[in-house]
Structure formats: structure tokens, C-alpha cells
Amino acid sequence: MQQTLDFISRCAVFFDGAVATASDDELFAQGYLRGHVDLAVGRLQLDEQPFSVEQIVQAVDASLHSAIVGGELNDADAALVQQIWRQLSV
């Protein structure tokens, strides 16, 4: 469980730390991605069972896929969001 908490914390630190240096496009992409991460974690917490980093990654991947297929992002924004997510989810 500590690995999961560390991952969630690492994501939050990344998002919070980028505010001072990120471009407008990066801030948008990071804010959008943070929403998907927070939603995935919140849904997993509702189960009141321990969950893993892998489950968070899978949930965010599925959520982003649905959003992109649903046309929520233009191609450039989708690419930037996916690039940031690849960096975080490693």
C-alpha cells in the first residue's frame, strides 16, 4: 500500500510543482490529467479495499481512452496529455 500512496503523492507533487514553470498548454494538459487521476483514485477508494498502482494506471488509461475517443480533446491536447501520463505512470 505504501507504494500506492507514494505514487499518488508523486503525481500530486508533479502537478503542484508544474504550476510555476509550465506553459499554458502544459497547465491545461496537467490539470485535465489530474482530474482523471483524482477520479480514478476516488473510484478505487469507494471500494474500501486496498488497491495498487497498476489499478490506478489501468483506470486512468481507460478513462483517458474513453475521453479521447469521445472527442473531449483535440489531437494536440490528447498527445500532450498522453505524453505527460506516460512520464508519470512509469
C-alpha positions in Angstrom: 0.0 0.0 0.0 2.9 2.3 0.7 4.0 2.1 -3.0 0.5 3.2 -4.0 0.5 6.1 -1.6 3.9 7.1 -2.9 2.7 7.1 -6.5 -0.4 9.2 -5.6 1.9 11.7 -3.7 4.4 11.8 -6.6 1.6 12.6 -9.0 0.3 15.4 -6.8 3.8 16.9 -6.3 4.4 16.8 -10.1 1.1 18.6 -10.8 1.6 21.1 -8.0 5.2 21.8 -8.9 4.5 22.4 -12.6 2.3 25.4 -11.9 5.2 27.8 -11.7 7.1 26.7 -14.8 4.6 25.0 -17.2 3.2 26.7 -20.4 -0.5 27.3 -20.7 -0.8 24.2 -22.9 1.0 22.1 -20.3 -1.0 23.5 -17.4 -4.2 22.6 -19.3 -3.0 19.1 -20.0 -1.8 18.6 -16.5 -5.0 19.9 -15.0 -7.0 17.7 -17.3 -4.9 14.6 -16.4 -5.0 15.4 -12.7 -8.8 15.2 -12.9 -8.6 11.8 -14.4 -6.1 10.6 -11.8 -8.2 12.0 -9.0 -11.3 10.4 -10.4 -9.6 7.0 -10.7 -8.2 7.1 -7.2 -11.6 8.3 -5.8 -13.4 5.5 -7.5 -11.0 2.9 -6.2 -11.3 4.3 -2.7 -15.0 3.9 -2.8 -14.5 0.1 -2.8 -12.8 0.4 0.6 -10.3 -2.2 -0.4 -6.5 -1.8 -0.9 -5.6 -1.0 -4.5 -2.4 -0.9 -6.4 -0.5 1.5 -8.7 -1.3 -0.9 -11.5 -5.1 -0.5 -10.8 -4.7 3.3 -10.8 -2.8 3.2 -14.1 -5.3 0.9 -15.7 -8.2 3.1 -14.5 -6.6 6.3 -15.8 -5.7 4.6 -19.1 -9.3 3.6 -19.6 -10.7 7.0 -18.6 -8.3 8.8 -21.0 -9.1 6.4 -23.8 -12.8 7.0 -23.4 -12.4 10.7 -23.2 -10.2 10.9 -26.3 -12.4 8.6 -28.3 -15.4 10.7 -27.2 -13.7 13.8 -28.7 -13.0 15.7 -25.5 -9.6 16.7 -26.6 -8.1 17.8 -29.9 -5.2 15.8 -31.3 -2.5 18.1 -29.9 -4.0 18.2 -26.4 -4.6 14.4 -26.5 -0.9 13.9 -27.4 0.3 16.2 -24.7 -1.9 14.6 -22.0 -0.8 11.1 -23.1 2.9 12.2 -23.1 2.6 13.5 -19.5 0.8 10.4 -18.4 3.5 8.1 -19.8 6.1 10.1 -17.8 4.1 9.8 -14.6 2.9 6.2 -14.9 6.4 4.7 -15.4 
